[in-house]
Amino acid sequence: MGVFPAKIRFKLRDLDVFPNTILSPMDGVTDAPFRRLCRVLSGDRMGLLVSEFVPTDGDAVFNLEGHKQLRFFPEERPFGVQIFGRFPDKMAAAAQKIAVSLKPDFIEVNAGCPAPKVAGKGSGSGLLRDLPRLQEILHDVRAALDRCGVDMPLTLKCRIGWDSDSINVMETLAIAEGEGVEMLTVHGRTRLQGYNGLADWDWIGKVAAAAKIPVIGNGDVNSVARAFECINRYGVDGVSIGRGAMHNPWIFGQIADAWEGKPARVITAAEALDVFPLYYGFKIEDGSTDKGAEGRLKQLAARLCKGFSLDERREARDERDACVVSGADDVAMQVRQSLLSSSCAAELLDRAQSLKEGLAKDLVFDPDRLVNLNGAKETELRFGDQFKGR
């Protein structure tokens, strides 16, 4: 890249976080196997990892064993557990039990999830319609952590507001700082947007400029160049990456390479296809069924293969090669369809191996192809009660 961003690390209390990146928690995606996959591909340079969000409302007494989202491995540290709910007493009790029993590196409160089953019940981004309740939750969680003698940071994830007519992220910042929150991650969309339209980084920048605590920006970060731009232009302390990591699980390592002054590395399609047996092994080790592992492999394949393109270093040597060059997108689509049409995990892994040695041998993984994470052209903010996968 030639120059470094204004910030390449940040402090969360005593934690020195490098690179200044976070893998955004995504329900049904960022379980321990996916987090471990990203960490391995990054060369153990991930910044912070956060659990899938953990519900607290359902149990009369919060039960650690009832929440598989709490499982994490030692190599995932620094690691935080994100909780959500609408009852301050239950949120506080859950936070205290998690902190004492599991000893993560921080506890995070979710005020960002837009799913109707979450926000519609007053938790997640639904808390942005009831800031006094959010304040009470933060106050009680912080007090519970202090009361049990756990010296642990409290963080908050939020959106900029419920809709375009009720953007209240500056009020949320003030509440967070007043209640002892030590890091704020801001997703630059409203609840009504879901995951549609473009994130409003101008609002994220306003929060970063006013904050006394680290502010992490979230929304549409899909490349090293975009991470660089967001940090330099909007003054955030770091970036949180969700769907960009689903399309490109190497992105954290690519950012770390750039921040360390290393040249960009070409990832061959063969190397990309090697993630499937690695991911499968992590899923099985985590207790997944073979069928469950197959579903996650296909989830990754559907997004990963969109980044395949022809290696530009390969020159067309004859008419036959020229045809290969012109049909590179067709080849990438064939690779994708071959993986997605597999009948089981074993067949998908066998096909990945065969593709490495055949159809995909002249392809590379090109993250610059991943412009629109929603799969549709997005050039303006659109509001609507639609929720696409992260």
SERO-95802 format. One record per residue (C-alpha): residue in three letters; x, y negated, z; residue number from 0. Coordinates in Angstrom, 3 decimals. Layout:
<sites>
{"Ala"; {X; Y; Z}; NUM};
...
</sites>
This chain:
<sites>
{"Met"; {0.000; 0.000; 0.000}; 0};
{"Gly"; {2.973; -2.271; 0.475}; 1};
{"Val"; {1.699; -4.186; 3.527}; 2};
{"Phe"; {0.243; -3.093; 6.833}; 3};
{"Pro"; {-3.135; -4.145; 8.245}; 4};
{"Ala"; {-3.197; -6.655; 11.071}; 5};
{"Lys"; {-3.894; -3.835; 13.552}; 6};
{"Ile"; {-2.862; -0.188; 13.332}; 7};
{"Arg"; {-3.676; 0.852; 16.924}; 8};
{"Phe"; {-5.741; -0.260; 19.897}; 9};
{"Lys"; {-5.931; 0.377; 23.633}; 10};
{"Leu"; {-8.842; 2.040; 25.414}; 11};
{"Arg"; {-7.784; 1.410; 28.988}; 12};
{"Asp"; {-4.613; 3.534; 29.293}; 13};
{"Leu"; {-5.080; 5.341; 25.984}; 14};
{"Asp"; {-2.887; 4.127; 23.127}; 15};
{"Val"; {-4.989; 5.016; 20.090}; 16};
{"Phe"; {-3.155; 5.575; 16.788}; 17};
{"Pro"; {-4.233; 5.407; 14.099}; 18};
{"Asn"; {-7.075; 3.033; 14.936}; 19};
{"Thr"; {-9.718; 5.431; 13.638}; 20};
{"Ile"; {-12.632; 7.389; 15.111}; 21};
{"Leu"; {-14.494; 10.321; 13.609}; 22};
{"Ser"; {-18.107; 9.182; 13.956}; 23};
{"Pro"; {-20.347; 11.645; 15.799}; 24};
{"Met"; {-22.806; 13.218; 13.347}; 25};
{"Asp"; {-25.431; 15.676; 14.530}; 26};
{"Gly"; {-25.120; 18.976; 12.692}; 27};
{"Val"; {-21.715; 18.061; 11.238}; 28};
{"Thr"; {-19.016; 17.022; 13.708}; 29};
{"Asp"; {-18.958; 20.069; 15.940}; 30};
{"Ala"; {-15.661; 21.378; 17.307}; 31};
{"Pro"; {-14.781; 23.322; 14.107}; 32};
{"Phe"; {-15.200; 20.256; 11.875}; 33};
{"Arg"; {-13.298; 18.042; 14.316}; 34};
{"Arg"; {-10.477; 20.586; 14.460}; 35};
{"Leu"; {-10.421; 20.794; 10.658}; 36};
{"Cys"; {-10.023; 17.018; 10.359}; 37};
{"Arg"; {-7.325; 16.999; 13.033}; 38};
{"Val"; {-5.285; 19.715; 11.300}; 39};
{"Leu"; {-5.588; 17.964; 7.927}; 40};
{"Ser"; {-4.498; 14.681; 9.519}; 41};
{"Gly"; {-1.303; 16.160; 10.926}; 42};
{"Asp"; {-2.695; 15.616; 14.430}; 43};
{"Arg"; {-3.203; 11.864; 13.844}; 44};
{"Met"; {-6.905; 11.291; 14.410}; 45};
{"Gly"; {-7.256; 8.356; 16.791}; 46};
{"Leu"; {-10.334; 9.315; 18.844}; 47};
{"Leu"; {-12.749; 12.218; 18.548}; 48};
{"Val"; {-16.305; 12.140; 19.906}; 49};
{"Ser"; {-18.806; 14.930; 20.482}; 50};
{"Glu"; {-22.073; 15.327; 18.650}; 51};
{"Phe"; {-24.559; 13.390; 20.748}; 52};
{"Val"; {-25.860; 15.215; 23.815}; 53};
{"Pro"; {-29.528; 14.805; 24.867}; 54};
{"Thr"; {-30.239; 14.068; 28.522}; 55};
{"Asp"; {-34.029; 13.648; 28.643}; 56};
{"Gly"; {-35.127; 17.263; 28.322}; 57};
{"Asp"; {-33.731; 18.815; 31.487}; 58};
{"Ala"; {-35.194; 18.294; 34.947}; 59};
{"Val"; {-31.608; 18.832; 36.099}; 60};
{"Phe"; {-28.906; 18.386; 33.458}; 61};
{"Asn"; {-27.382; 21.766; 32.633}; 62};
{"Leu"; {-23.931; 21.858; 31.028}; 63};
{"Glu"; {-24.427; 25.382; 29.703}; 64};
{"Gly"; {-27.500; 24.334; 27.748}; 65};
{"His"; {-25.630; 21.971; 25.426}; 66};
{"Lys"; {-23.269; 23.510; 22.875}; 67};
{"Gln"; {-22.291; 19.976; 21.783}; 68};
{"Leu"; {-20.147; 19.756; 24.917}; 69};
{"Arg"; {-17.673; 22.398; 23.751}; 70};
{"Phe"; {-14.264; 21.023; 22.831}; 71};
{"Phe"; {-10.696; 22.287; 22.602}; 72};
{"Pro"; {-7.587; 20.863; 24.318}; 73};
{"Glu"; {-6.025; 19.811; 21.001}; 74};
{"Glu"; {-8.984; 17.474; 20.374}; 75};
{"Arg"; {-7.891; 14.984; 23.029}; 76};
{"Pro"; {-8.286; 12.073; 23.368}; 77};
{"Phe"; {-11.915; 13.160; 23.287}; 78};
{"Gly"; {-15.159; 11.514; 24.367}; 79};
{"Val"; {-18.649; 12.849; 25.042}; 80};
{"Gln"; {-21.551; 10.835; 23.651}; 81};
{"Ile"; {-24.884; 11.045; 25.477}; 82};
{"Phe"; {-28.324; 9.723; 24.586}; 83};
{"Gly"; {-31.622; 9.308; 26.373}; 84};
{"Arg"; {-34.094; 6.739; 27.631}; 85};
{"Phe"; {-34.079; 7.391; 31.377}; 86};
{"Pro"; {-31.295; 5.618; 33.291}; 87};
{"Asp"; {-31.274; 8.124; 36.161}; 88};
{"Lys"; {-30.976; 11.116; 33.842}; 89};
{"Met"; {-28.277; 9.456; 31.736}; 90};
{"Ala"; {-26.295; 8.678; 34.896}; 91};
{"Ala"; {-26.666; 12.188; 36.306}; 92};
{"Ala"; {-25.586; 13.760; 33.013}; 93};
{"Ala"; {-22.603; 11.440; 32.679}; 94};
{"Gln"; {-21.444; 12.232; 36.213}; 95};
{"Lys"; {-21.739; 15.996; 35.753}; 96};
{"Ile"; {-19.929; 15.902; 32.402}; 97};
{"Ala"; {-17.159; 13.697; 33.771}; 98};
{"Val"; {-16.556; 15.793; 36.886}; 99};
{"Ser"; {-16.838; 19.226; 35.268}; 100};
{"Leu"; {-15.393; 18.742; 31.767}; 101};
{"Lys"; {-13.124; 15.732; 32.277}; 102};
{"Pro"; {-13.304; 14.193; 28.790}; 103};
{"Asp"; {-11.276; 11.053; 28.179}; 104};
{"Phe"; {-14.337; 8.771; 28.034}; 105};
{"Ile"; {-18.150; 8.776; 28.106}; 106};
{"Glu"; {-20.090; 7.024; 25.346}; 107};
{"Val"; {-23.728; 5.892; 25.343}; 108};
{"Asn"; {-25.582; 6.198; 22.036}; 109};
{"Ala"; {-27.699; 3.190; 21.043}; 110};
{"Gly"; {-27.332; 3.812; 17.327}; 111};
{"Cys"; {-29.068; 6.997; 16.180}; 112};
{"Pro"; {-31.970; 6.028; 13.855}; 113};
{"Ala"; {-33.675; 9.449; 13.611}; 114};
{"Pro"; {-37.406; 9.123; 14.323}; 115};
{"Lys"; {-37.290; 11.954; 16.875}; 116};
{"Val"; {-34.669; 9.973; 18.817}; 117};
{"Ala"; {-35.317; 6.265; 18.187}; 118};
{"Gly"; {-39.072; 6.770; 18.106}; 119};
{"Lys"; {-38.964; 7.971; 21.708}; 120};
{"Gly"; {-37.020; 4.944; 22.892}; 121};
{"Ser"; {-33.500; 6.345; 22.942}; 122};
{"Gly"; {-30.681; 5.948; 20.413}; 123};
{"Ser"; {-31.314; 2.821; 18.372}; 124};
{"Gly"; {-34.727; 2.591; 20.045}; 125};
{"Leu"; {-32.888; 1.028; 22.980}; 126};
{"Leu"; {-32.255; -2.022; 20.799}; 127};
{"Arg"; {-35.954; -2.825; 21.202}; 128};
{"Asp"; {-35.580; -2.682; 24.992}; 129};
{"Leu"; {-32.292; -4.309; 25.948}; 130};
{"Pro"; {-33.159; -4.445; 29.678}; 131};
{"Arg"; {-33.434; -0.646; 29.616}; 132};
{"Leu"; {-30.123; -0.377; 27.778}; 133};
{"Gln"; {-28.551; -2.632; 30.409}; 134};
{"Glu"; {-29.957; -0.462; 33.207}; 135};
{"Ile"; {-28.587; 2.673; 31.544}; 136};
{"Leu"; {-25.115; 1.195; 31.171}; 137};
{"His"; {-25.175; -0.103; 34.739}; 138};
{"Asp"; {-26.263; 3.242; 36.194}; 139};
{"Val"; {-23.860; 5.313; 34.113}; 140};
{"Arg"; {-20.933; 3.075; 35.070}; 141};
{"Ala"; {-21.945; 3.234; 38.733}; 142};
{"Ala"; {-22.273; 7.032; 38.616}; 143};
{"Leu"; {-18.789; 7.403; 37.157}; 144};
{"Asp"; {-17.340; 5.087; 39.804}; 145};
{"Arg"; {-19.281; 6.768; 42.608}; 146};
{"Cys"; {-17.912; 10.226; 41.844}; 147};
{"Gly"; {-14.362; 8.901; 41.751}; 148};
{"Val"; {-13.798; 9.571; 38.043}; 149};
{"Asp"; {-11.505; 6.949; 36.547}; 150};
{"Met"; {-12.952; 7.098; 33.055}; 151};
{"Pro"; {-13.800; 4.455; 30.421}; 152};
{"Leu"; {-17.410; 3.898; 29.385}; 153};
{"Thr"; {-18.027; 3.033; 25.722}; 154};
{"Leu"; {-21.098; 2.149; 23.654}; 155};
{"Lys"; {-22.168; 2.837; 20.059}; 156};
{"Cys"; {-24.908; 0.615; 18.630}; 157};
{"Arg"; {-26.429; -0.777; 15.462}; 158};
{"Ile"; {-26.785; -4.461; 14.682}; 159};
{"Gly"; {-30.505; -4.412; 15.499}; 160};
{"Trp"; {-33.836; -2.718; 14.921}; 161};
{"Asp"; {-34.582; -4.466; 11.635}; 162};
{"Ser"; {-33.517; -7.558; 9.681}; 163};
{"Asp"; {-35.844; -9.761; 11.743}; 164};
{"Ser"; {-34.505; -8.621; 15.117}; 165};
{"Ile"; {-30.727; -8.452; 14.849}; 166};
{"Asn"; {-29.516; -8.616; 18.444}; 167};
{"Val"; {-26.015; -7.160; 18.386}; 168};
{"Met"; {-24.533; -10.273; 20.027}; 169};
{"Glu"; {-26.894; -9.798; 22.979}; 170};
{"Thr"; {-25.922; -6.138; 23.078}; 171};
{"Leu"; {-22.252; -7.138; 23.228}; 172};
{"Ala"; {-22.886; -9.478; 26.159}; 173};
{"Ile"; {-24.749; -6.774; 28.072}; 174};
{"Ala"; {-22.045; -4.216; 27.343}; 175};
{"Glu"; {-19.224; -6.436; 28.561}; 176};
{"Gly"; {-21.206; -7.401; 31.648}; 177};
{"Glu"; {-21.772; -3.770; 32.610}; 178};
{"Gly"; {-18.182; -2.607; 32.293}; 179};
{"Val"; {-18.215; -1.115; 28.800}; 180};
{"Glu"; {-14.622; -0.957; 27.546}; 181};
{"Met"; {-15.141; -0.396; 23.809}; 182};
{"Leu"; {-18.038; -1.149; 21.444}; 183};
{"Thr"; {-18.547; 0.610; 18.132}; 184};
{"Val"; {-20.922; -1.271; 15.823}; 185};
{"His"; {-22.641; 0.418; 12.893}; 186};
{"Gly"; {-23.408; -2.406; 10.480}; 187};
{"Arg"; {-26.933; -1.293; 9.605}; 188};
{"Thr"; {-30.281; -1.765; 11.315}; 189};
{"Arg"; {-32.352; 1.131; 12.539}; 190};
{"Leu"; {-34.850; 0.536; 9.735}; 191};
{"Gln"; {-32.143; 0.972; 7.107}; 192};
{"Gly"; {-31.198; 4.409; 8.354}; 193};
{"Tyr"; {-28.205; 5.196; 6.146}; 194};
{"Asn"; {-29.420; 3.327; 3.071}; 195};
{"Gly"; {-28.063; 0.123; 1.609}; 196};
{"Leu"; {-24.715; -1.390; 2.493}; 197};
{"Ala"; {-23.445; -1.947; 6.010}; 198};
{"Asp"; {-23.377; -5.635; 6.972}; 199};
{"Trp"; {-19.748; -6.186; 7.902}; 200};
{"Asp"; {-20.286; -9.923; 8.389}; 201};
{"Trp"; {-22.201; -9.099; 11.573}; 202};
{"Ile"; {-19.521; -6.667; 12.661}; 203};
{"Gly"; {-16.960; -9.431; 12.151}; 204};
{"Lys"; {-18.977; -11.840; 14.292}; 205};
{"Val"; {-19.017; -9.318; 17.120}; 206};
{"Ala"; {-15.271; -8.699; 16.816}; 207};
{"Ala"; {-14.563; -12.438; 16.922}; 208};
{"Ala"; {-16.607; -12.935; 20.095}; 209};
{"Ala"; {-15.659; -9.780; 22.000}; 210};
{"Lys"; {-13.273; -9.442; 24.928}; 211};
{"Ile"; {-13.158; -5.658; 24.475}; 212};
{"Pro"; {-12.068; -3.569; 21.459}; 213};
{"Val"; {-14.663; -3.546; 18.674}; 214};
{"Ile"; {-14.741; -0.693; 16.177}; 215};
{"Gly"; {-16.539; -1.185; 12.855}; 216};
{"Asn"; {-18.633; 1.574; 11.289}; 217};
{"Gly"; {-20.268; 1.833; 7.881}; 218};
{"Asp"; {-19.145; 2.697; 4.330}; 219};
{"Val"; {-15.458; 3.260; 5.141}; 220};
{"Asn"; {-14.502; 5.838; 2.520}; 221};
{"Ser"; {-10.854; 5.135; 1.681}; 222};
{"Val"; {-7.551; 3.791; 2.977}; 223};
{"Ala"; {-8.114; 0.582; 0.998}; 224};
{"Arg"; {-11.538; 0.045; 2.566}; 225};
{"Ala"; {-10.198; 0.677; 6.083}; 226};
{"Phe"; {-7.415; -1.841; 5.402}; 227};
{"Glu"; {-9.915; -4.432; 4.137}; 228};
{"Cys"; {-12.299; -4.009; 7.076}; 229};
{"Ile"; {-9.558; -4.387; 9.673}; 230};
{"Asn"; {-7.930; -7.398; 8.023}; 231};
{"Arg"; {-10.998; -9.245; 6.804}; 232};
{"Tyr"; {-13.348; -8.681; 9.726}; 233};
{"Gly"; {-10.898; -8.558; 12.619}; 234};
{"Val"; {-12.059; -5.249; 14.088}; 235};
{"Asp"; {-9.688; -3.230; 16.233}; 236};
{"Gly"; {-10.352; -0.084; 14.231}; 237};
{"Val"; {-12.824; 1.773; 12.050}; 238};
{"Ser"; {-15.199; 4.657; 12.685}; 239};
{"Ile"; {-15.695; 7.026; 9.751}; 240};
{"Gly"; {-18.662; 9.368; 9.311}; 241};
{"Arg"; {-19.889; 10.376; 5.875}; 242};
{"Gly"; {-16.539; 9.357; 4.387}; 243};
{"Ala"; {-14.965; 12.205; 6.373}; 244};
{"Met"; {-17.558; 14.676; 5.096}; 245};
{"His"; {-16.489; 13.845; 1.541}; 246};
{"Asn"; {-12.799; 13.542; 2.418}; 247};
{"Pro"; {-11.625; 15.252; 5.629}; 248};
{"Trp"; {-8.036; 14.133; 4.825}; 249};
{"Ile"; {-8.955; 10.461; 5.217}; 250};
{"Phe"; {-7.563; 10.118; 8.751}; 251};
{"Gly"; {-4.192; 11.496; 7.707}; 252};
{"Gln"; {-4.200; 9.280; 4.619}; 253};
{"Ile"; {-4.810; 6.235; 6.812}; 254};
{"Ala"; {-2.091; 7.321; 9.257}; 255};
{"Asp"; {0.336; 7.812; 6.344}; 256};
{"Ala"; {-0.401; 4.308; 5.060}; 257};
{"Trp"; {-0.029; 2.745; 8.525}; 258};
{"Glu"; {3.317; 4.566; 8.894}; 259};
{"Gly"; {4.524; 3.259; 5.534}; 260};
{"Lys"; {4.493; 6.640; 3.820}; 261};
{"Pro"; {3.586; 6.978; 0.122}; 262};
{"Ala"; {0.142; 8.267; -0.804}; 263};
{"Arg"; {0.141; 12.018; -1.263}; 264};
{"Val"; {-1.553; 13.838; -4.151}; 265};
{"Ile"; {-3.850; 16.585; -2.884}; 266};
{"Thr"; {-4.268; 19.382; -5.413}; 267};
{"Ala"; {-7.590; 21.133; -5.839}; 268};
{"Ala"; {-5.863; 24.324; -4.722}; 269};
{"Glu"; {-4.921; 22.653; -1.437}; 270};
{"Ala"; {-8.458; 21.327; -1.100}; 271};
{"Leu"; {-9.927; 24.790; -1.620}; 272};
{"Asp"; {-7.705; 26.103; 1.176}; 273};
{"Val"; {-9.848; 24.211; 3.688}; 274};
{"Phe"; {-12.645; 26.768; 3.325}; 275};
{"Pro"; {-10.905; 29.760; 4.962}; 276};
{"Leu"; {-9.488; 27.395; 7.605}; 277};
{"Tyr"; {-12.917; 25.939; 8.373}; 278};
{"Tyr"; {-14.496; 29.393; 8.340}; 279};
{"Gly"; {-11.985; 30.608; 10.909}; 280};
{"Phe"; {-12.736; 27.667; 13.181}; 281};
{"Lys"; {-16.485; 28.328; 12.886}; 282};
{"Ile"; {-16.154; 32.006; 13.788}; 283};
{"Glu"; {-13.819; 31.203; 16.678}; 284};
{"Asp"; {-16.474; 28.777; 17.945}; 285};
{"Gly"; {-19.043; 31.578; 18.027}; 286};
{"Ser"; {-20.884; 30.874; 14.783}; 287};
{"Thr"; {-22.715; 33.637; 12.927}; 288};
{"Asp"; {-21.482; 34.480; 9.461}; 289};
{"Lys"; {-24.653; 32.931; 8.011}; 290};
{"Gly"; {-24.171; 29.758; 10.037}; 291};
{"Ala"; {-20.581; 29.493; 8.850}; 292};
{"Glu"; {-21.714; 29.954; 5.243}; 293};
{"Gly"; {-24.100; 27.012; 5.576}; 294};
{"Arg"; {-21.362; 24.729; 6.852}; 295};
{"Leu"; {-18.961; 25.850; 4.106}; 296};
{"Lys"; {-21.567; 24.942; 1.487}; 297};
{"Gln"; {-22.285; 21.631; 3.223}; 298};
{"Leu"; {-18.598; 20.767; 2.873}; 299};
{"Ala"; {-18.320; 22.124; -0.685}; 300};
{"Ala"; {-21.239; 20.004; -1.899}; 301};
{"Arg"; {-19.453; 16.807; -0.886}; 302};
{"Leu"; {-15.806; 17.769; -1.269}; 303};
{"Cys"; {-16.031; 18.854; -4.900}; 304};
{"Lys"; {-17.370; 15.440; -5.909}; 305};
{"Gly"; {-13.814; 14.196; -5.444}; 306};
{"Phe"; {-12.231; 16.626; -7.910}; 307};
{"Ser"; {-10.708; 15.152; -11.070}; 308};
{"Leu"; {-7.975; 16.007; -13.546}; 309};
{"Asp"; {-4.389; 15.462; -12.416}; 310};
{"Glu"; {-3.379; 12.299; -14.306}; 311};
{"Arg"; {0.228; 13.474; -14.295}; 312};
{"Arg"; {-0.748; 16.310; -16.610}; 313};
{"Glu"; {-0.385; 15.286; -20.252}; 314};
{"Ala"; {-2.451; 16.800; -23.036}; 315};
{"Arg"; {0.009; 18.874; -25.012}; 316};
{"Asp"; {-2.267; 20.084; -27.774}; 317};
{"Glu"; {-5.885; 19.955; -28.935}; 318};
{"Arg"; {-6.870; 22.663; -26.479}; 319};
{"Asp"; {-5.429; 20.677; -23.554}; 320};
{"Ala"; {-7.131; 17.532; -24.829}; 321};
{"Cys"; {-10.461; 19.314; -24.545}; 322};
{"Val"; {-9.640; 20.218; -20.947}; 323};
{"Val"; {-8.874; 16.571; -20.186}; 324};
{"Ser"; {-12.132; 15.325; -21.680}; 325};
{"Gly"; {-14.139; 17.973; -19.852}; 326};
{"Ala"; {-12.605; 17.465; -16.394}; 327};
{"Asp"; {-15.891; 16.383; -14.815}; 328};
{"Asp"; {-17.594; 19.461; -16.236}; 329};
{"Val"; {-14.878; 21.652; -14.733}; 330};
{"Ala"; {-15.313; 20.005; -11.324}; 331};
{"Met"; {-19.059; 20.613; -11.546}; 332};
{"Gln"; {-18.453; 24.266; -12.405}; 333};
{"Val"; {-16.197; 24.619; -9.360}; 334};
{"Arg"; {-18.894; 23.056; -7.172}; 335};
{"Gln"; {-21.680; 25.235; -8.557}; 336};
{"Ser"; {-19.593; 28.372; -8.230}; 337};
{"Leu"; {-19.103; 27.737; -4.520}; 338};
{"Leu"; {-22.679; 26.658; -3.833}; 339};
{"Ser"; {-24.185; 29.674; -5.613}; 340};
{"Ser"; {-22.271; 32.156; -3.451}; 341};
{"Ser"; {-24.526; 34.639; -1.691}; 342};
{"Cys"; {-22.508; 34.825; 1.523}; 343};
{"Ala"; {-19.435; 33.369; 3.213}; 344};
{"Ala"; {-17.172; 36.206; 2.028}; 345};
{"Glu"; {-18.181; 35.606; -1.585}; 346};
{"Leu"; {-17.608; 31.855; -1.246}; 347};
{"Leu"; {-14.120; 32.457; 0.151}; 348};
{"Asp"; {-13.333; 34.936; -2.642}; 349};
{"Arg"; {-14.531; 32.457; -5.257}; 350};
{"Ala"; {-12.465; 29.658; -3.707}; 351};
{"Gln"; {-9.376; 31.844; -4.042}; 352};
{"Ser"; {-10.184; 32.735; -7.669}; 353};
{"Leu"; {-10.872; 29.100; -8.547}; 354};
{"Lys"; {-7.498; 28.057; -7.120}; 355};
{"Glu"; {-5.772; 30.371; -9.569}; 356};
{"Gly"; {-8.040; 29.630; -12.510}; 357};
{"Leu"; {-10.601; 26.944; -13.231}; 358};
{"Ala"; {-9.346; 24.451; -10.614}; 359};
{"Lys"; {-5.613; 24.798; -11.206}; 360};
{"Asp"; {-5.356; 21.496; -13.141}; 361};
{"Leu"; {-7.591; 19.485; -10.793}; 362};
{"Val"; {-6.672; 17.210; -7.896}; 363};
{"Phe"; {-8.704; 15.717; -5.079}; 364};
{"Asp"; {-9.166; 12.012; -5.815}; 365};
{"Pro"; {-10.901; 10.140; -2.951}; 366};
{"Asp"; {-11.200; 6.988; -5.086}; 367};
{"Arg"; {-14.035; 8.738; -6.927}; 368};
{"Leu"; {-16.097; 8.651; -3.726}; 369};
{"Val"; {-17.674; 5.221; -4.084}; 370};
{"Asn"; {-21.303; 5.798; -3.099}; 371};
{"Leu"; {-21.631; 8.025; -0.058}; 372};
{"Asn"; {-25.419; 8.217; -0.362}; 373};
{"Gly"; {-25.229; 9.580; -3.886}; 374};
{"Ala"; {-27.053; 6.589; -5.380}; 375};
{"Lys"; {-25.807; 3.247; -6.614}; 376};
{"Glu"; {-25.888; 0.708; -3.786}; 377};
{"Thr"; {-25.320; -2.927; -4.597}; 378};
{"Glu"; {-27.695; -4.632; -2.194}; 379};
{"Leu"; {-29.290; -4.104; 1.175}; 380};
{"Arg"; {-32.554; -2.192; 0.923}; 381};
{"Phe"; {-34.870; -1.735; 3.833}; 382};
{"Gly"; {-37.138; 1.243; 4.193}; 383};
{"Asp"; {-37.960; 3.983; 6.645}; 384};
{"Gln"; {-35.716; 6.538; 4.933}; 385};
{"Phe"; {-33.006; 8.549; 6.612}; 386};
{"Lys"; {-30.314; 10.237; 4.548}; 387};
{"Gly"; {-27.677; 12.621; 5.820}; 388};
{"Arg"; {-24.588; 10.999; 7.276}; 389};
</sites>
